[in-house]
């Protein structure tokens, strides 16, 4: 992609039971999640585990009509998406659209940690659902969400 990719932000994993998955990943990493957050717009609860510069995001549906509910019903738990961090998501989406890639989101929306996100259709990338993510910009009115009860650390 001509837009500079800063890093792999996270790998999203769909899980049917967030608390059970948190226990498994806590045992794997030797430490609990860095954050647990509900994202009402996406109808999911998330838990993030730090893995070097990147993170593992566990996604659990909060409603039967959540996209993650549909994913779990069709495919079961497992890797849901790959998220790449970009400095300018609007420019990245415009570049991908100009290349003829099928976008799920033509304009960004707000995701976990207050980041601007957008998805690229798996048909564009050989079956991989790609999420693009842009960190909140200071002074732009986009701020990380407040930690929810039970959150194990700061968001951001």
Backbone as ProteinMPNN parsed JSONL, in Angstrom:
{"seq_chain_A": "XXXXXXXXXXXXXXXXXXXXXXXXXXXXXXXXXXXXXXXXXXXXXXXXXXXXXXXXXXXXXXXXXXXXXXXXXXXXXXXXXXXXXXXXXXXXXXXXXXXXXXXXXXXXXXXXXXXXXXXXXXXXXXXXXXXXXXXXXXXXXXXXXXXXXXXXXXXX", "coords_chain_A": {"N_chain_A": [[0.864, -1.173, 0.0], [0.68, 2.178, -0.88], [0.423, 4.139, 1.151], [2.155, 4.71, 4.139], [2.68, 2.001, 6.241], [2.61, 1.75, 9.643], [2.863, -0.216, 11.631], [1.982, -3.59, 12.629], [-0.899, -3.306, 14.202], [-2.774, -4.814, 15.72], [-3.946, -8.217, 16.135], [-7.047, -9.524, 15.633], [-9.127, -11.704, 17.449], [-11.85, -13.757, 17.407], [-14.014, -14.738, 19.983], [-16.185, -16.906, 21.853], [-16.644, -16.671, 24.575], [-15.65, -14.281, 26.579], [-14.512, -13.988, 29.173], [-13.514, -16.582, 29.744], [-11.654, -16.79, 27.659], [-9.935, -14.694, 28.341], [-8.761, -15.763, 30.646], [-7.293, -17.914, 29.533], [-5.505, -16.543, 27.785], [-4.226, -14.914, 29.618], [-2.821, -16.813, 31.087], [-1.141, -17.68, 29.017], [0.369, -15.33, 28.349], [1.291, -14.591, 30.831], [0.447, -12.399, 32.167], [-2.318, -10.231, 32.807], [-4.939, -8.752, 30.701], [-4.2, -5.658, 28.986], [-6.2, -3.884, 28.658], [-9.769, -3.826, 28.961], [-12.744, -3.474, 27.266], [-15.934, -2.22, 26.313], [-17.389, -1.86, 23.158], [-19.881, -0.283, 22.066], [-20.882, 0.522, 19.517], [-19.907, -1.414, 17.808], [-20.952, -3.626, 18.894], [-19.549, -5.344, 20.652], [-17.389, -6.733, 23.208], [-14.111, -6.137, 24.168], [-10.817, -7.372, 24.802], [-7.502, -6.559, 25.315], [-4.228, -7.726, 24.808], [-0.857, -7.105, 25.341], [1.69, -7.61, 22.979], [4.71, -7.364, 22.409], [5.362, -4.729, 20.195], [2.881, -4.871, 19.166], [-0.588, -5.948, 19.534], [-2.835, -8.424, 20.864], [-6.168, -8.801, 20.22], [-9.04, -9.757, 21.794], [-12.287, -10.565, 20.835], [-15.634, -10.424, 21.686], [-19.04, -11.041, 21.171], [-21.75, -8.81, 22.068], [-24.343, -8.836, 21.489], [-26.941, -10.611, 19.707], [-27.076, -9.781, 17.03], [-24.57, -8.854, 16.437], [-21.668, -8.383, 14.385], [-19.648, -10.14, 15.109], [-21.028, -12.2, 16.359], [-22.266, -13.386, 14.142], [-19.988, -14.183, 12.749], [-18.869, -16.07, 14.549], [-20.932, -17.982, 14.548], [-20.814, -18.904, 11.938], [-18.109, -19.637, 11.477], [-16.909, -20.339, 13.882], [-14.706, -19.842, 16.739], [-11.622, -17.965, 16.47], [-8.941, -16.517, 14.466], [-9.933, -13.38, 13.425], [-9.408, -10.87, 12.2], [-6.751, -8.828, 10.754], [-5.048, -6.032, 11.844], [-3.713, -3.037, 10.689], [-1.707, -0.29, 11.502], [-1.937, 3.02, 10.43], [-0.743, 6.284, 9.459], [-2.506, 8.164, 8.344], [-5.623, 7.596, 7.888], [-7.69, 8.344, 6.168], [-6.353, 9.038, 3.786], [-5.188, 6.554, 3.257], [-7.475, 4.951, 2.772], [-8.484, 6.243, 0.491], [-6.397, 5.739, -1.306], [-6.478, 2.913, -1.464], [-9.056, 2.567, -2.533], [-8.681, 3.822, -5.005], [-7.001, 1.983, -6.123], [-8.76, 0.054, -6.695], [-9.605, -1.703, -4.745], [-11.952, -3.485, -2.789], [-13.823, -1.927, -0.356], [-15.093, -2.195, 2.953], [-15.715, -0.179, 4.668], [-15.994, 3.037, 3.579], [-15.525, 5.401, 4.763], [-13.92, 6.353, 7.805], [-14.686, 5.042, 11.12], [-15.313, 5.109, 14.675], [-13.45, 3.049, 16.786], [-12.266, 0.624, 19.197], [-10.391, 2.006, 21.923], [-10.75, 4.573, 21.056], [-9.769, 4.924, 18.528], [-9.643, 5.766, 15.035], [-11.095, 3.753, 12.64], [-11.303, 1.44, 9.859], [-12.549, -1.021, 7.601], [-11.294, -3.333, 5.177], [-12.525, -5.274, 2.568], [-12.463, -8.862, 2.724], [-12.31, -10.102, 0.205], [-10.679, -8.49, -1.272], [-8.15, -9.038, -0.409], [-7.283, -11.719, -0.62], [-8.873, -13.298, 1.115], [-8.387, -12.349, 3.672], [-9.565, -10.414, 6.285], [-9.056, -7.085, 6.639], [-8.247, -4.556, 8.878], [-7.843, -1.11, 9.121], [-6.188, 1.291, 11.1], [-6.09, 4.337, 12.855], [-4.445, 6.253, 15.18], [-5.871, 8.262, 17.83], [-5.879, 11.788, 17.341], [-4.316, 14.419, 19.05], [-6.331, 17.067, 20.252], [-8.28, 16.883, 18.294], [-10.815, 16.171, 18.981], [-11.289, 13.486, 19.235], [-11.072, 11.052, 21.493], [-9.601, 8.566, 23.622], [-11.709, 6.033, 25.013], [-13.192, 5.961, 28.296], [-11.826, 3.85, 30.816], [-13.436, 0.749, 31.53], [-15.13, -0.797, 34.298], [-13.136, -3.209, 35.839], [-11.136, -3.057, 34.029], [-7.799, -3.602, 33.196], [-5.834, -1.751, 32.86], [-4.528, 1.331, 31.386], [-6.066, 2.895, 28.531], [-5.135, 3.267, 25.124]], "CA_chain_A": [[0.0, 0.0, 0.0], [1.519, 3.368, -0.926], [0.405, 4.8, 2.457], [3.098, 4.044, 5.032], [2.155, 1.184, 7.331], [3.466, 1.98, 10.788], [3.109, -1.489, 12.31], [0.796, -4.403, 12.872], [-1.482, -2.782, 15.432], [-3.239, -5.976, 16.484], [-4.632, -9.322, 15.482], [-8.33, -9.732, 16.305], [-9.526, -13.097, 17.592], [-13.246, -13.897, 17.841], [-14.181, -15.733, 21.047], [-17.566, -16.947, 22.315], [-16.698, -16.39, 26.012], [-14.511, -13.392, 26.818], [-13.857, -14.27, 30.463], [-12.734, -17.815, 29.591], [-10.516, -16.486, 26.789], [-8.999, -13.877, 29.131], [-8.003, -16.677, 31.517], [-6.339, -18.648, 28.696], [-4.456, -15.647, 27.297], [-3.459, -14.48, 30.79], [-1.874, -17.908, 31.346], [-0.173, -17.675, 27.927], [1.251, -14.165, 28.43], [1.801, -14.41, 32.185], [-0.075, -11.13, 32.663], [-3.68, -9.991, 32.347], [-5.097, -7.82, 29.585], [-3.858, -4.253, 29.222], [-7.477, -3.173, 28.727], [-11.022, -4.509, 28.632], [-13.594, -2.357, 26.863], [-17.101, -2.48, 25.473], [-17.517, -0.945, 22.019], [-21.302, -0.443, 21.728], [-21.134, 0.683, 18.083], [-19.533, -2.663, 17.157], [-21.65, -4.679, 19.638], [-18.546, -6.276, 21.152], [-16.475, -6.428, 24.314], [-12.76, -6.476, 23.746], [-9.726, -7.425, 25.764], [-6.244, -6.437, 24.586], [-3.005, -8.218, 25.429], [0.321, -6.558, 24.677], [2.616, -8.591, 22.415], [5.739, -6.503, 21.822], [4.782, -3.472, 19.718], [1.521, -5.146, 18.705], [-1.496, -6.479, 20.54], [-3.834, -9.432, 20.534], [-7.488, -8.313, 20.63], [-10.103, -10.754, 21.892], [-13.573, -9.944, 20.508], [-16.775, -11.237, 22.081], [-20.266, -10.29, 20.867], [-22.637, -8.405, 23.164], [-25.719, -8.928, 20.979], [-27.065, -11.625, 18.657], [-26.869, -9.213, 15.697], [-23.196, -8.377, 16.307], [-20.912, -9.066, 13.331], [-18.864, -11.23, 15.698], [-21.965, -13.32, 16.539], [-22.402, -14.032, 12.835], [-18.696, -14.827, 12.468], [-18.761, -17.264, 15.391], [-21.922, -18.963, 14.095], [-20.399, -19.445, 10.646], [-16.739, -20.15, 11.447], [-16.368, -20.661, 15.197], [-13.69, -18.913, 17.221], [-10.332, -17.953, 15.785], [-8.486, -15.223, 13.947], [-10.994, -12.646, 12.743], [-8.849, -9.843, 11.322], [-5.44, -8.252, 10.951], [-5.159, -4.57, 11.868], [-2.494, -2.283, 10.422], [-1.734, 1.109, 11.916], [-1.515, 3.96, 9.389], [-0.754, 7.651, 9.988], [-3.61, 8.944, 7.791], [-6.563, 6.582, 7.415], [-8.437, 8.873, 5.023], [-5.49, 8.892, 2.622], [-5.043, 5.12, 2.99], [-8.72, 4.48, 2.145], [-8.543, 6.803, -0.862], [-5.415, 5.006, -2.106], [-6.997, 1.561, -1.711], [-10.196, 2.695, -3.443], [-8.127, 4.126, -6.325], [-6.414, 0.739, -6.615], [-9.86, -0.849, -7.01], [-9.867, -2.654, -3.661], [-13.299, -3.391, -2.217], [-13.82, -1.477, 1.027], [-16.313, -2.335, 3.745], [-15.938, 1.182, 5.155], [-15.364, 4.055, 2.745], [-15.125, 6.453, 5.695], [-13.589, 5.774, 9.11], [-15.582, 5.12, 12.272], [-14.558, 5.012, 15.925], [-13.34, 1.707, 17.337], [-11.692, 0.525, 20.542], [-9.368, 2.987, 22.292], [-11.017, 5.843, 20.395], [-9.057, 5.001, 17.25], [-10.418, 5.781, 13.791], [-10.874, 2.461, 11.994], [-12.071, 1.102, 8.659], [-12.26, -2.38, 7.17], [-11.154, -3.663, 3.763], [-13.206, -6.553, 2.359], [-11.549, -9.995, 2.532], [-12.151, -10.417, -1.224], [-9.599, -7.659, -1.811], [-6.84, -9.468, 0.107], [-7.136, -13.166, -0.569], [-9.586, -13.91, 2.226], [-8.017, -11.746, 4.955], [-10.254, -9.188, 6.666], [-8.053, -6.118, 7.069], [-8.68, -3.33, 9.55], [-6.879, -0.018, 9.192], [-6.381, 2.002, 12.354], [-5.339, 5.577, 13.048], [-4.513, 6.667, 16.586], [-6.502, 9.573, 18.038], [-5.001, 12.952, 17.234], [-4.577, 15.393, 20.111], [-7.037, 18.271, 19.869], [-9.227, 16.676, 17.191], [-12.113, 15.761, 19.494], [-11.386, 12.037, 19.331], [-10.327, 10.68, 22.685], [-9.835, 7.192, 24.067], [-12.839, 5.839, 25.916], [-12.839, 5.765, 29.693], [-11.751, 2.433, 31.163], [-14.602, 0.163, 32.172], [-14.839, -1.546, 35.517], [-12.442, -4.438, 35.542], [-10.057, -2.81, 33.096], [-6.523, -3.872, 33.843], [-4.828, -0.745, 32.563], [-4.955, 2.489, 30.614], [-6.382, 2.718, 27.104], [-4.405, 4.199, 24.292]], "C_chain_A": [[0.905, 1.229, 0.0], [1.541, 4.148, 0.395], [1.311, 4.012, 3.4], [2.363, 3.269, 6.129], [3.118, 1.335, 8.491], [3.829, 0.688, 11.502], [1.852, -2.338, 12.23], [0.261, -3.926, 14.213], [-1.957, -3.935, 16.312], [-3.776, -7.055, 15.565], [-5.887, -9.576, 16.292], [-8.716, -11.205, 16.288], [-10.946, -13.135, 18.147], [-13.335, -15.024, 18.866], [-15.632, -15.732, 21.518], [-17.728, -16.563, 23.787], [-15.464, -15.578, 26.373], [-13.781, -13.734, 28.107], [-13.003, -15.531, 30.387], [-11.498, -17.561, 28.739], [-9.479, -15.635, 27.519], [-8.155, -14.77, 30.029], [-6.93, -17.421, 30.724], [-5.186, -17.745, 28.266], [-3.629, -15.067, 28.441], [-2.429, -15.547, 31.142], [-0.775, -17.91, 30.283], [0.84, -16.548, 28.081], [1.866, -13.958, 29.811], [1.366, -13.104, 32.817], [-1.47, -10.943, 32.076], [-3.732, -8.996, 31.198], [-4.702, -6.398, 29.97], [-5.108, -3.393, 29.269], [-8.614, -4.126, 28.391], [-12.023, -3.391, 28.383], [-14.803, -2.859, 26.09], [-17.14, -1.421, 24.382], [-18.951, -1.092, 21.518], [-21.597, -0.354, 20.233], [-20.844, -0.608, 17.306], [-20.247, -3.873, 17.79], [-20.694, -5.778, 20.073], [-17.947, -5.785, 22.459], [-15.117, -6.911, 23.851], [-11.83, -6.578, 24.946], [-8.441, -7.423, 24.948], [-5.089, -6.945, 25.44], [-1.83, -7.677, 24.633], [1.224, -7.691, 24.216], [3.708, -7.815, 21.681], [5.128, -5.179, 21.436], [3.329, -3.638, 19.3], [0.673, -5.678, 19.85], [-2.316, -7.624, 19.965], [-5.154, -8.883, 21.074], [-8.453, -9.49, 20.635], [-11.418, -10.022, 21.694], [-14.701, -10.897, 20.882], [-18.052, -10.431, 21.822], [-21.053, -9.946, 22.124], [-24.099, -8.479, 22.743], [-25.776, -9.985, 19.881], [-26.829, -11.09, 17.247], [-25.484, -8.576, 15.521], [-22.52, -9.09, 15.137], [-20.081, -10.239, 13.872], [-19.762, -12.428, 15.998], [-22.108, -14.093, 15.24], [-21.126, -14.788, 12.483], [-18.58, -16.13, 13.255], [-19.715, -18.358, 14.932], [-21.469, -19.648, 12.814], [-19.064, -20.184, 10.718], [-16.224, -20.665, 12.784], [-15.309, -19.654, 15.59], [-12.414, -19.002, 16.406], [-9.989, -16.574, 15.276], [-9.582, -14.609, 13.089], [-10.42, -11.626, 11.763], [-7.418, -9.481, 11.707], [-5.613, -6.744, 10.888], [-3.788, -3.934, 11.671], [-2.691, -0.835, 10.836], [-1.189, 1.976, 10.789], [-1.59, 5.381, 9.958], [-1.946, 8.485, 9.522], [-4.603, 7.977, 7.146], [-7.37, 7.065, 6.216], [-7.632, 8.706, 3.74], [-5.333, 7.412, 2.253], [-6.288, 4.564, 2.301], [-8.842, 4.993, 0.713], [-7.59, 6.061, -1.799], [-5.932, 3.617, -2.451], [-8.172, 1.59, -2.683], [-9.701, 2.964, -4.869], [-7.478, 2.894, -6.957], [-7.481, -0.299, -6.962], [-10.164, -1.879, -5.94], [-11.247, -2.4, -3.068], [-13.196, -3.038, -0.728], [-15.145, -1.823, 1.692], [-16.714, -0.95, 4.246], [-15.231, 2.165, 4.235], [-14.956, 5.275, 3.567], [-14.865, 5.814, 7.056], [-14.709, 5.933, 10.131], [-14.715, 4.95, 13.515], [-14.627, 3.577, 16.451], [-12.788, 1.748, 18.752], [-10.566, 1.542, 20.704], [-9.559, 4.334, 21.61], [-10.313, 6.008, 19.068], [-10.044, 5.082, 16.093], [-10.068, 4.499, 13.044], [-11.707, 2.35, 10.724], [-11.624, -0.289, 8.215], [-12.206, -2.481, 5.648], [-11.715, -5.072, 3.595], [-12.197, -7.68, 2.146], [-11.341, -10.379, 1.066], [-11.001, -9.634, -1.845], [-8.22, -8.202, -1.46], [-6.763, -10.979, 0.319], [-7.77, -13.833, 0.636], [-9.26, -13.342, 3.596], [-8.829, -10.473, 5.173], [-9.213, -8.25, 7.26], [-8.732, -4.923, 7.711], [-7.527, -2.345, 9.47], [-7.212, 0.789, 10.43], [-5.501, 3.242, 12.385], [-5.533, 6.004, 14.488], [-5.208, 8.025, 16.706], [-5.474, 10.692, 17.958], [-5.326, 13.925, 18.364], [-5.29, 16.62, 19.55], [-8.039, 18.11, 18.75], [-10.581, 16.187, 17.672], [-12.311, 14.254, 19.544], [-10.484, 11.605, 20.473], [-10.593, 9.23, 23.037], [-10.996, 7.145, 25.049], [-12.334, 5.676, 27.344], [-12.759, 4.268, 29.982], [-13.027, 1.969, 31.848], [-14.174, -0.55, 33.436], [-14.177, -2.866, 35.123], [-11.303, -4.259, 34.552], [-8.726, -2.949, 33.833], [-5.472, -2.811, 33.53], [-5.384, 0.383, 31.731], [-5.245, 2.112, 29.169], [-5.486, 3.649, 26.322], [-3.387, 3.546, 23.543]], "O_chain_A": [[1.822, 1.306, 0.818], [2.558, 4.754, 0.731], [1.239, 2.784, 3.452], [1.532, 3.824, 6.849], [4.313, 1.078, 8.345], [4.969, 0.512, 11.931], [0.792, -1.867, 11.816], [0.902, -4.121, 15.246], [-1.598, -4.028, 17.485], [-4.023, -6.829, 14.381], [-5.814, -9.817, 17.497], [-8.642, -11.869, 15.254], [-11.212, -12.607, 19.227], [-12.807, -16.116, 18.656], [-16.255, -14.671, 21.579], [-18.817, -16.174, 24.208], [-14.362, -16.119, 26.464], [-12.55, -13.766, 28.129], [-11.887, -15.553, 30.907], [-10.416, -18.056, 29.052], [-8.278, -15.832, 27.338], [-6.951, -14.55, 30.159], [-5.793, -17.548, 31.179], [-4.022, -18.132, 28.368], [-2.452, -14.76, 28.255], [-1.286, -15.221, 31.462], [0.395, -18.117, 30.605], [2.043, -16.779, 27.957], [2.85, -13.232, 29.949], [1.858, -12.734, 33.883], [-1.768, -11.434, 30.987], [-2.707, -8.463, 30.774], [-4.848, -5.987, 31.122], [-5.096, -2.305, 29.845], [-8.447, -5.092, 27.646], [-12.143, -2.468, 29.189], [-14.707, -3.806, 25.31], [-16.95, -0.234, 24.647], [-19.222, -1.921, 20.65], [-22.464, -1.07, 19.729], [-21.461, -0.865, 16.272], [-20.156, -4.992, 17.286], [-20.963, -6.967, 19.902], [-17.987, -4.597, 22.778], [-14.993, -7.961, 23.22], [-12.048, -5.938, 25.975], [-8.303, -8.194, 23.998], [-4.986, -6.636, 26.627], [-1.802, -7.773, 23.406], [1.492, -8.625, 24.973], [3.632, -7.632, 20.466], [4.444, -4.555, 22.247], [2.623, -2.65, 19.101], [1.143, -5.836, 20.976], [-2.465, -7.767, 18.751], [-5.248, -8.538, 22.252], [-8.661, -10.14, 19.611], [-11.65, -8.979, 22.306], [-14.719, -12.047, 20.442], [-18.137, -9.266, 22.211], [-21.032, -10.682, 23.111], [-24.993, -8.216, 23.548], [-24.78, -10.23, 19.2], [-26.43, -11.843, 16.359], [-25.257, -7.841, 14.559], [-22.768, -10.275, 14.915], [-19.844, -11.214, 13.16], [-19.306, -13.567, 15.903], [-22.075, -15.324, 15.241], [-21.184, -15.908, 11.975], [-18.234, -17.17, 12.696], [-19.352, -19.534, 14.927], [-21.711, -20.84, 12.626], [-18.899, -21.234, 10.097], [-15.207, -21.358, 12.824], [-15.043, -18.71, 14.847], [-12.162, -20.002, 15.733], [-10.651, -15.589, 15.603], [-10.09, -15.232, 12.156], [-10.884, -11.525, 10.628], [-6.945, -9.776, 12.804], [-6.259, -6.232, 9.973], [-2.832, -4.243, 12.382], [-3.725, -0.232, 10.549], [-0.113, 1.708, 10.255], [-2.407, 5.653, 10.837], [-2.359, 9.413, 10.218], [-4.437, 7.589, 5.99], [-7.701, 6.27, 5.336], [-8.172, 8.28, 2.719], [-5.344, 7.06, 1.073], [-6.175, 3.791, 1.35], [-9.259, 4.253, -0.178], [-7.933, 5.786, -2.948], [-5.836, 3.187, -3.601], [-8.273, 0.732, -3.56], [-10.234, 2.406, -5.828], [-7.414, 2.78, -8.181], [-7.17, -1.383, -7.455], [-10.902, -2.831, -6.191], [-11.656, -1.256, -2.872], [-12.568, -3.754, 0.053], [-16.199, -1.751, 1.059], [-17.892, -0.593, 4.248], [-14.006, 2.137, 4.12], [-14.141, 6.084, 3.125], [-15.523, 4.839, 7.418], [-15.555, 6.822, 10.027], [-13.52, 4.677, 13.41], [-15.697, 2.977, 16.547], [-12.837, 2.78, 19.42], [-9.88, 1.889, 19.742], [-8.639, 5.152, 21.584], [-10.26, 7.114, 18.529], [-11.145, 4.534, 16.163], [-8.893, 4.193, 12.838], [-12.686, 3.072, 10.54], [-10.477, -0.683, 8.424], [-12.956, -1.818, 4.932], [-11.414, -5.961, 4.391], [-11.188, -7.488, 1.466], [-10.295, -10.929, 0.721], [-10.416, -10.07, -2.836], [-7.233, -7.876, -2.12], [-6.235, -11.446, 1.328], [-7.254, -14.836, 1.128], [-9.807, -13.81, 4.595], [-8.792, -9.56, 4.349], [-8.568, -8.574, 8.257], [-9.671, -4.353, 7.157], [-6.375, -2.7, 9.72], [-8.383, 0.956, 10.772], [-4.333, 3.209, 11.997], [-6.665, 6.105, 14.963], [-5.14, 8.842, 15.789], [-4.35, 10.561, 18.443], [-6.497, 14.221, 18.605], [-4.907, 17.149, 18.507], [-8.604, 19.102, 18.29], [-11.423, 15.82, 16.853], [-13.405, 13.792, 19.867], [-9.267, 11.779, 20.414], [-11.683, 8.716, 22.783], [-11.232, 8.084, 25.808], [-11.184, 5.297, 27.567], [-13.551, 3.496, 29.442], [-13.622, 2.697, 32.642], [-12.998, -0.866, 33.619], [-14.612, -3.543, 34.191], [-10.578, -5.211, 34.265], [-8.566, -2.467, 34.954], [-4.314, -2.975, 33.913], [-6.571, 0.397, 31.404], [-4.722, 1.122, 28.657], [-5.117, 4.715, 26.814], [-2.668, 4.194, 22.782]]}, "name": "protein", "num_of_chains": 1, "seq": "XXXXXXXXXXXXXXXXXXXXXXXXXXXXXXXXXXXXXXXXXXXXXXXXXXXXXXXXXXXXXXXXXXXXXXXXXXXXXXXXXXXXXXXXXXXXXXXXXXXXXXXXXXXXXXXXXXXXXXXXXXXXXXXXXXXXXXXXXXXXXXXXXXXXXXXXXXXX"}
